[in-house]
């Protein structure tokens, strides 16, 4: 069994990391990480979902026939 990531998977991983560095606000990250239940405000959730949508990552694990991105199975 080969458990190594493919180059496509490694490229996507790098893309996500770079995007998060640029687009996940530090103050939101801190509130999310320091909250007892990991919650952020409804407004922040909406802001975050809009950012994911703009990037093409909303519903990324949903099947394409339902409007999703049908991401690689390993993610």
Number of C-alpha atoms within 10 A of each C-alpha: 3 5 5 8 11 10 9 10 15 12 12 15 14 12 11 13 12 11 12 11 10 10 12 12 11 11 9 16 13 12 14 15 13 11 11 8 8 11 14 15 11 9 9 12 13 11 12 17 15 14 15 15 13 10 10 12 17 17 17 17 15 13 12 12 8 9 12 15 16 16 15 11 7 6 10
